[in-house]
Structures are given as structure tokens and as C-alpha cells.
Amino acid sequence: MPETTHILAALESDMELDAALRFTTLTAEYLSATRSGDGPVSTPRSNAELAARFDEPMPLDGRPLSEVIARLRDDVLPDCNRLYHPRYVGHQVSAPLPAAIWTESFTAALNQSVAVAEMSPTGTALEHRVVRWLCELVGYGPTSGGTLTSGGTEATLAGLLAARAAALPDAWTNGVGADPPVVVCGEHAHYAVARAVGEMGIGMRNAVVVPSRDWRMDVDALRATLDRLKVEGRGVMAVVATAGSTATGSFDDLEAIGALCEERGLWLHVDGAHGASALLSERHRHRVRGLARARSIAWDPHKMMLLPLSAGVVLVRDERDLEGAFSQRAPYLFHGGEGERVVDQGVRSLLCSRRADVFKLWVSFQRYGARGLGALYDRLCDVTQAMHDRLAAHRSFEVLHAPECNILCFRWIGDGTMTAETLDVFNRQLRERYNRSGAGWITATNLAGRRVLRVTIMNPRTGPAEVDEIIAGIARMAEEDRVRG
């Protein structure tokens, strides 16, 4: 069996330390070159160009590992977004903590499935422990619990499935019926809320949107909405508040919303995917005051705790709520006597094939500590505030809000003579040109019907000097575009 012999030899060779060092060396060299900030943040190649580069038939035979490493170095790395570059201030994806990066290969090598305890004994124990740490940070009691998820979208779906089970106990068996209850959320809620409503079969028309005031859910409008729904005879399955909105990083008033939900006997889910990490910061913890009033919480450590993708968490005040959301029996997987608490996390989770992402979260706490992670949170917010102050003092820019975390929206207005519509087009094109230049990377969004520029500081290596370079680069290109007409 020569073919089998050949492939087995390749497997054995790739298990050697030398093979591992080839991958880690490539990664370490990339990190070193990128975090210096000397090269471009990104490259301007089109999707079509990149697709053409990889337009090749499936390899039928393997090739030497050295050639594969060379392909990664020459064909993959050059056109990746360089998240470690200190002038990358784009999407809500982190420059990951180094210890968490190296833990990823450890996790892949062990290949534990944490849905079932017997398939991941230490992974399951660690997940329960880390979930307990996070619940204690929130202020939840001993009956609380949760699971790791792929991110906030899955965590919000899990939280709302728990809310559905509480509102419609037989929905898992019989469906939601012809007149399902509604889900109430703010106008700046993440699209994951509307997606969850659709996925649960409740229907998009039953997602009721409450207007905002200063980019936060208007609590008076929420009260009026709940009053109207009661008069109309429409049941409310859940209210969804946001801690750290995607567009502006704004935090809803969780204390007031939580009190209102308790007064009405309503389930409160908080999408804290971005902002729940404020719990780690003594200076910013007040942003999430009232979080413990929520029945369920979505939290993404892969955002402001700076873990690599993916690492999300859903937490619930009562662990049994998650078990009620997934009312299935699988005796070939899950074990436990009648009335016993099942250790297997699969009974509380949307997924069965669950990677042991808890390892990198546990390692990050062990290596950097909760105080260290809180200090990094503060650093990101401080640099964002510094950028706000510099833009506010610049006559050619308009800032749209005071930052509440690490997200800031602004736009170039020049001398103020352009129409609103012209400014929309100008800022859209300005962002595209700036990103193509490789000098930095920013995003954009719509606020109050206008196209604006947006930054998210997700790299602790981004400091005031880089902020000045980003502002100067955008302003210089804006002036060139204005003169060019």
C-alpha cells in the first residue's frame, strides 16, 4: 500500500516540532512585522484579483510542507487585513492577546468537544468555572449559568430561545402558533435580534422597534410601546436592550429598562456582546449598571476582551432557563439521573460540535488577570476619547457623539458649504480612498440618515501618535479630493 505509506509518513513528519515551528515562526514574523506599523494596513486588490489567485484545481497529491508554508507567506498573508497594525481602527475584531493566539493551536491539537463531559473532561470543568466567574462579575447568584458560543449572534438566539420557552412552554413541541408574542428592541439593536426573531418562526413583523434618544433606547418610548401592546392584546416575549451598540458604542439605561421589565413581569435580554466587558473596568463599570436585572445576556470576549475569534458567551440568571430552551433527550450523549444536574453543556447549547474555546479564555485570565484585561479596556476607551477630542478641535471634522467605549463616529465637513447629500457621497468616497491607500483602515455607517465615518479602537498598540496620523491622513486626502472636485 504505497499511497497509504506515503500519507502516513507525511502525518508523522508533520507531528514533529520542526513542522510546528514552521507555522509558529511564520505567525510570529507576521505579528512582528505588522505591529511595528511600518507597512501598509491593507492592500487595494479586488475580490476578483484574489479569486483569480486561488483559481486552481483541488490538489490530488500532497506537496512538501515547505511549499505549503511558502504559499501561506506569499499568497495568503500579503492581502489579509493587518489587525495588529496600530492604524487599523476598523471593525469590531481584535488584535488578539498573544497568549490566546498560541492557545488556539493547543486547542486544535486536543480537539475536545465540550458538548459532552466525557468527550472533554477538563474542557467541561473549565467552561463551568469560567462561566461562574463571568456570572459573578455580572452579579448573578448561584443558580445562574451559561455556555460559550460562537459569538453574540448565537448567544442572542440562545437567550431569546430561553425567553420563548418561558413565554410559550410548549413551543418546542408545537411551534409558536398563528399569533406569537412580540420581541421589543431599540432602533440601534444589532441585526442578530431581528435574525433571531426570524429564525424562531416568530416573524419579522413581530419585532417591535422602539425609537432612540441620543443613540440609546428611549425608556419613555419603551414604556409607551409596552402600554400600546397591552391595549392591543399582544403578548411580549422579551425586551432586548443593548450594552455597546454597533454603530456608536452607546449603552442603554439598563437600570431603568430592567426596573420597567421587572414591573411588567417581562424577560429582559441584554446584548452586551461589545460592552459587557466594561464589568472588568472600575472606571467604566457604571455603563452596565443594572445588568444583573437581565434574565439573559450575550457577551463576546472576542471583542473588548481581545480574544481571537470565536469566543462568545450566553449567561442566564437561572441555568434551567437554557435547559428549557433546548428540551431534547439524547441518551447516547447526555447522562444524568432524574432530578440530577446534567454536567454536559450540550443540554444548554444550540450546538453539538462545540470547540473548547474556553481554553483561550481561561488562559487569558490566568496570564493577564481580570485587572490586566480591565486596564486594556480602559486603554482602548482612553485612546478613543483622545481621538474624539482631536477631531472636535479640528475645524474640518464634525464628531457625532461623545464616545462611551471604543467606538466613534465622525465625518469630514470641510468649510461647511457642501449639501448634506454631497457630504454623504464625499465621505463614502473618502473612506474608500483612504482604505485603498494602505495608510489606515476605517469603517462607515449611517446615523440619522447621513453617511458618516466610524472607527473602533481594538488594538492596545494604537495610541495618540497613531490617532494623529490617522486624522492627518484623512484630512489630507479630503483636501486633495475637494481641490480635485
C-alpha positions in Angstrom: 0.0 0.0 0.0 2.5 2.7 -1.2 -0.1 5.5 -1.1 -1.0 4.8 2.5 2.6 4.5 3.5 3.3 7.9 1.9 0.5 9.7 3.6 1.3 8.1 7.0 4.8 9.3 6.6 3.6 12.8 6.0 1.4 12.7 9.1 4.3 11.6 11.2 6.6 14.2 9.8 4.1 17.0 10.4 3.8 15.9 14.1 7.5 16.8 14.7 8.5 20.0 16.5 10.2 21.3 13.3 6.8 21.3 11.5 5.1 23.2 14.3 8.0 25.7 14.4 7.5 26.5 10.7 3.9 27.6 11.4 4.6 29.4 14.6 7.7 31.2 13.1 5.6 32.4 10.1 2.9 33.7 12.5 5.4 35.3 14.9 7.2 37.0 11.9 3.8 38.3 10.7 3.0 39.7 14.1 6.4 41.3 14.5 6.2 43.0 11.1 2.6 44.1 11.5 2.7 45.6 15.0 5.6 47.8 14.1 3.2 49.8 11.9 5.8 50.3 9.2 4.0 48.7 6.2 0.5 49.2 4.8 -2.6 48.3 6.8 -4.2 46.6 3.8 -3.8 46.2 0.1 -6.1 47.5 -2.6 -6.6 44.3 -4.6 -10.1 43.5 -5.7 -12.1 40.4 -4.8 -11.8 39.3 -8.5 -8.0 39.5 -8.3 -7.8 37.5 -5.2 -10.3 34.9 -6.5 -8.1 34.6 -9.6 -5.0 33.9 -7.5 -6.6 30.9 -5.9 -8.4 29.7 -9.1 -6.8 26.2 -9.2 -8.0 22.6 -9.2 -8.1 20.6 -6.0 -4.7 19.1 -5.3 -4.8 15.3 -5.8 -1.4 14.8 -4.3 0.2 16.5 -1.4 3.3 18.7 -1.6 6.2 19.4 0.8 5.3 21.3 3.9 7.9 23.9 3.0 5.9 24.7 -0.2 2.6 25.0 1.7 4.2 27.4 4.1 5.6 29.4 1.2 2.0 29.6 -0.3 0.7 30.9 3.1 3.5 33.5 3.2 3.4 34.6 -0.4 -0.3 34.2 -1.4 -2.3 34.5 1.8 -0.6 36.9 4.2 0.0 39.8 1.9 -3.6 40.6 1.4 -5.0 39.9 4.8 -6.2 42.9 6.9 -3.4 43.5 9.3 -5.4 43.8 12.6 -2.2 44.2 14.6 -1.3 47.3 12.6 -1.7 50.3 15.0 -3.6 52.2 12.3 -6.2 49.6 11.8 -9.2 51.1 13.5 -12.0 49.4 11.5 -14.3 46.7 12.5 -15.0 45.2 16.0 -12.4 42.5 15.6 -9.5 42.5 17.9 -5.7 42.4 17.6 -5.8 39.2 19.8 -4.0 38.7 23.1 -0.7 36.8 22.3 -1.2 34.0 24.9 -4.7 33.4 23.4 -3.2 33.1 19.9 -0.8 30.3 21.0 -3.6 28.6 22.9 -5.5 28.2 19.7 -3.0 25.6 18.3 -3.1 23.8 21.7 -6.9 23.7 21.5 -6.9 22.4 17.9 -4.4 19.7 18.8 -6.5 18.4 21.7 -9.7 18.6 19.6 -12.0 18.3 22.6 -15.8 18.5 22.1 -17.3 20.4 25.1 -20.9 19.5 24.4 -20.4 16.2 26.3 -18.3 16.0 29.5 -16.9 12.5 28.7 -15.6 13.9 25.4 -13.9 16.9 27.2 -13.5 16.3 30.9 -11.2 19.3 31.6 -12.8 21.5 29.0 -16.2 21.0 30.5 -14.9 21.7 34.0 -13.2 24.8 32.8 -16.2 26.1 30.9 -18.4 25.8 34.1 -15.7 27.6 36.1 -15.2 30.4 33.6 -19.0 30.9 33.2 -19.2 31.1 37.0 -16.5 33.8 37.0 -18.5 35.8 34.5 -21.8 35.3 36.3 -20.2 36.6 39.5 -18.9 39.7 37.6 -22.5 40.3 36.5 -23.8 39.9 40.0 -25.8 36.8 39.3 -26.5 34.3 42.1 -25.6 30.6 42.5 -28.5 29.4 40.2 -27.1 31.2 37.2 -25.2 29.6 34.4 -24.4 29.7 30.7 -22.3 28.3 27.9 -19.7 29.5 25.5 -21.0 30.3 22.0 -19.6 31.2 18.6 -20.4 34.9 19.3 -23.2 37.4 20.1 -25.5 36.2 17.3 -25.7 32.7 18.7 -25.8 34.0 22.2 -28.7 36.3 21.5 -30.6 33.5 19.7 -30.0 31.2 22.8 -31.2 33.9 25.2 -34.3 34.5 23.2 -35.0 30.8 22.8 -34.9 30.7 26.6 -37.3 33.6 26.7 -39.6 31.8 24.2 -39.6 28.7 26.4 -40.7 30.8 29.4 -43.4 32.6 27.4 -44.6 29.6 25.4 -43.6 26.4 27.3 -44.9 24.1 24.5 -43.3 26.0 21.6 -40.5 23.4 21.3 -43.1 20.7 20.7 -46.0 22.6 19.0 -44.4 25.7 17.5 -45.3 29.3 18.1 -48.8 29.2 16.7 -50.6 31.8 14.5 -50.4 34.7 17.0 -46.9 34.6 18.6 -45.7 37.2 21.1 -43.5 40.1 20.1 -39.9 41.0 20.8 -39.2 44.6 21.6 -35.9 46.2 20.9 -34.2 49.6 20.2 -33.7 51.0 16.7 -29.9 50.6 17.1 -30.1 46.9 18.1 -27.8 44.5 16.4 -29.3 42.7 13.4 -28.9 39.5 15.4 -32.1 40.4 17.2 -34.2 40.5 14.1 -32.4 37.5 12.7 -33.3 35.5 15.9 -36.9 36.6 15.6 -37.0 35.2 12.1 -35.1 32.0 13.0 -37.5 31.2 15.8 -40.5 31.5 13.4 -42.0 34.4 15.3 -41.9 36.6 12.1 -40.2 39.9 11.4 -43.5 41.8 11.8 -43.4 40.8 15.5 -40.1 42.6 16.1 -41.3 45.9 17.5 -38.7 48.7 17.4 -38.5 51.5 20.0 -37.0 54.8 18.9 -33.8 56.2 20.4 -32.8 59.3 22.2 -29.1 60.2 22.0 -28.4 56.8 20.3 -29.9 54.9 23.3 -33.3 53.3 23.7 -35.8 55.9 24.8 -37.1 54.5 28.1 -40.3 56.7 28.0 -40.9 55.4 24.4 -40.4 51.9 25.6 -43.0 52.3 28.4 -45.4 53.8 25.8 -44.8 50.9 23.4 -45.5 48.3 26.1 -48.7 50.2 27.1 -49.8 50.1 23.5 -49.0 46.5 23.0 -51.0 45.6 26.2 -54.1 47.6 24.9 -53.7 45.7 21.5 -53.7 42.4 23.4 -50.3 41.5 22.0 -48.0 39.5 24.4 -44.4 40.4 24.8 -41.9 37.6 24.8 -38.8 39.7 25.6 -37.4 43.2 25.7 -33.8 43.4 24.3 -31.5 46.2 25.5 -28.0 46.9 24.2 -24.8 47.5 26.1 -22.4 48.9 23.5 -24.3 49.3 20.2 -22.5 48.5 17.0 -22.9 51.9 15.4 -21.9 54.3 18.2 -20.9 52.0 21.2 -23.8 53.5 23.2 -25.2 51.8 26.3 -28.9 51.7 27.0 -30.1 52.6 30.5 -30.1 49.0 31.9 -31.2 50.1 35.3 -34.3 51.8 34.1 -35.1 49.3 31.4 -34.6 46.4 33.9 -36.8 48.0 36.5 -39.6 48.5 33.9 -39.3 44.9 32.8 -39.5 43.7 36.4 -42.5 45.9 37.0 -44.2 44.3 33.9 -43.0 40.8 34.5 -41.1 40.7 31.2 -38.0 38.9 30.2 -35.0 41.3 29.6 -32.2 40.1 27.3 -29.2 42.4 27.1 -27.0 42.3 24.1 -23.7 43.0 25.8 -21.6 41.4 23.0 -19.5 44.5 22.8 -19.9 46.3 26.1 -20.3 43.7 28.8 -16.6 43.7 29.2 -16.9 47.0 30.9 -17.5 44.9 34.0 -13.7 44.4 34.1 -13.1 48.1 34.4 -13.6 50.0 37.6 -13.8 53.3 35.6 -16.3 52.0 33.1 -18.4 49.5 35.1 -21.1 52.1 35.6 -22.0 51.8 31.9 -23.6 48.4 32.6 -25.2 49.2 36.0 -28.4 47.1 36.1 -27.0 44.3 34.0 -27.9 41.8 36.7 -31.6 42.6 36.2 -31.4 40.8 32.8 -32.7 37.2 32.6 -30.2 36.5 29.8 -27.0 38.2 28.5 -24.9 37.9 25.3 -21.2 38.7 25.8 -18.3 38.5 23.3 -14.9 38.1 24.9 -13.6 38.2 21.3 -14.4 41.8 21.2 -13.2 44.0 24.1 -11.5 41.2 26.0 -9.4 40.9 22.8 -9.6 37.2 22.3 -9.3 35.7 18.8 -12.5 34.6 17.0 -14.5 32.9 18.1 -15.4 33.3 21.8 -18.9 34.3 22.8 -20.9 33.6 25.9 -24.6 33.4 26.8 -25.4 33.9 30.5 -28.7 33.3 32.3 -29.9 34.2 35.7 -31.3 30.7 36.1 -29.4 27.9 34.4 -32.6 25.9 34.0 -33.9 28.5 31.5 -31.3 27.4 29.0 -32.1 23.8 29.6 -35.8 24.6 28.9 -34.8 26.3 25.7 -33.3 23.0 24.3 -35.7 20.4 25.6 -34.3 17.3 24.0 -33.1 13.9 25.2 -30.1 12.1 23.7 -29.2 9.2 26.0 -26.4 8.2 23.7 -24.7 11.6 24.6 -26.1 13.1 27.8 -26.1 11.3 31.1 -27.7 12.1 34.4 -30.3 10.6 36.7 -33.8 12.0 37.2 -33.5 15.3 39.0 -29.8 15.5 38.7 -28.0 18.4 37.2 -26.5 17.4 33.9 -22.9 18.4 33.6 -22.9 18.1 29.8 -23.1 21.6 28.3 -24.8 20.3 25.2 -28.2 20.3 27.0 -27.9 24.1 27.3 -26.4 24.8 23.9 -27.5 25.4 20.4 -24.6 23.4 19.0 -23.4 19.8 19.5 -20.0 20.0 17.8 -18.5 22.6 20.2 -14.9 23.6 20.2 -13.1 24.1 23.5 -12.9 27.9 23.1 -12.9 28.1 26.9 -9.2 27.2 26.9 -8.1 30.6 25.4 -10.5 32.5 27.7 -9.1 30.6 30.8 -5.5 31.1 29.7 -6.2 34.9 29.2 -7.5 35.2 32.7 -4.5 33.2 34.0 -1.9 35.1 32.0 -3.2 38.7 32.3 -5.7 38.7 35.1 -9.0 40.4 35.3 -7.3 43.7 36.3 -5.0 43.5 33.3 -7.9 42.9 31.0 -9.7 45.8 32.6 -6.7 48.0 32.1 -6.7 47.1 28.4 -10.4 48.0 28.2 -9.5 51.4 29.8 -6.7 51.9 27.3 -9.0 51.4 24.3 -11.5 53.8 25.7 -8.9 56.4 26.5 -7.4 56.4 23.0 -10.9 56.7 21.5 -11.6 59.7 23.8 -8.3 61.3 22.7 -9.4 60.8 19.0 -12.7 62.5 19.8 -11.0 65.5 21.4 -8.7 65.9 18.5 -11.5 65.7 15.9 -13.7 68.1 17.9 -10.9 70.6 17.8 -10.4 70.3 14.0 -12.4 72.7 12.0 -12.9 70.4 9.1 -14.4 67.5 11.0 -17.7 67.0 12.9 -18.0 64.4 15.7 -21.4 62.9 16.0 -21.4 61.8 19.7 -19.2 61.5 22.8 -17.7 58.0 22.9 -18.9 55.7 25.7 -16.4 53.0 24.9 -14.0 52.5 21.9 -16.3 53.4 19.0 -16.5 56.9 17.5 -18.5 58.3 14.5 -17.5 61.5 12.7 -17.5 63.0 9.3 -15.5 65.4 7.2 -17.4 68.7 6.6 -14.7 70.9 5.1 -15.7 74.5 5.2 -19.3 73.7 5.7 -20.6 74.7 2.3 -21.4 71.2 0.9 -25.0 70.0 0.9 -25.9 67.0 3.1 -26.3 64.8 0.1 -22.9 65.8 -1.3 -21.3 65.2 2.1 -22.7 61.7 2.1 -21.1 60.9 -1.2 -17.9 62.7 -0.3 -17.4 60.8 3.0 -18.2 57.5 1.4 -15.6 58.0 -1.3 -13.1 59.5 1.2 -13.3 56.3 3.3 -12.8 54.1 0.2 -9.8 56.1 -1.0 -8.2 56.2 2.5 -8.5 52.4 2.9 -7.2 51.7 -0.5 -4.1 53.8 0.2 -3.0 51.4 3.0 -2.3 54.3 5.3 -5.0 53.1 7.7 -8.4 51.4 7.8 -11.7 52.8 9.0 -15.4 51.9 8.6 -18.6 53.8 7.9 -22.2 53.7 8.9 -25.5 55.7 8.7 -26.6 57.9 11.6 -29.8 59.9 11.4 -29.9 59.2 7.7 -26.4 60.5 6.9 -23.3 58.6 5.9 -20.6 59.0 8.5 -17.1 57.7 9.2 -16.6 55.3 12.1 -13.6 54.0 14.0 -13.3 51.2 16.5 -10.0 51.0 18.6 -9.4 47.3 19.1 -5.6 47.3 19.4 -3.8 48.4 22.6 -0.8 49.4 20.4 -2.9 52.2 18.9 -2.0 55.4 20.7 -2.3 59.2 20.4 0.5 59.3 17.8 -1.4 56.8 15.6 -4.6 58.8 16.1 -2.8 61.9 14.9 -1.5 60.1 11.8 -5.0 58.8 11.0 -6.7 62.2 11.3 -3.9 63.9 9.3 -4.1 61.2 6.6 -7.9 61.5 6.2 -7.8 65.3 6.3 -5.0 65.4 3.6 -6.9 63.1 1.3 -10.1 65.1 1.9 -8.4 68.3 0.9 -7.0 66.7 -2.2 -10.4 65.3 -3.2 -12.0 68.7 -2.6 -9.5 70.6 -4.7 -9.7 67.9 -7.4 -13.5 68.4 -7.4 
